Amino acid sequence: MIHLTRLGHHDFVLNSELILTVESTPDTVVTLMNGVKYMVEEPVDEVVRRVIAYRRAVHAGPAAGE
């Protein structure tokens, strides 16, 4: 799950496993596998960075002491 900001400064959490595409049109549009689209404030590179960070954290497993 990644934190994003819809246009208008509304924060939400998105299941990044459902992302099909991320486009700059010039606003950033995240399209999910079910066809739902979200316009977000973050640039494409930031959305990609957050997805990669999330997936790395998931595949790394729990940290010591958790």
GILIN-V711695 format. One record per backbone hydrogen bond with DSSP energy under -0.5 kcal/mol. CO is the residue of the C=O (numbers start at 0). NH is the residue of the N-H. Records with the same first field share a line. If there is no record, write none. Layout:
BEGIN
CO->NH + NH
END
This chain:
BEGIN
1->13
3->11
4->40
5->8 + 9
8->10
9->5
11->3
13->1 + 15
14->17
15->18
17->32
20->30
22->24 + 28
26->24
27->39
28->22 + 30
29->37
30->19 + 20
31->34
35->31
37->29 + 39
38->6
39->27
42->45 + 46
43->47
44->48
45->49
46->50
47->51
48->52
49->53
50->54
51->55
52->56
53->57
54->58
55->59
56->60
57->60
62->65
END
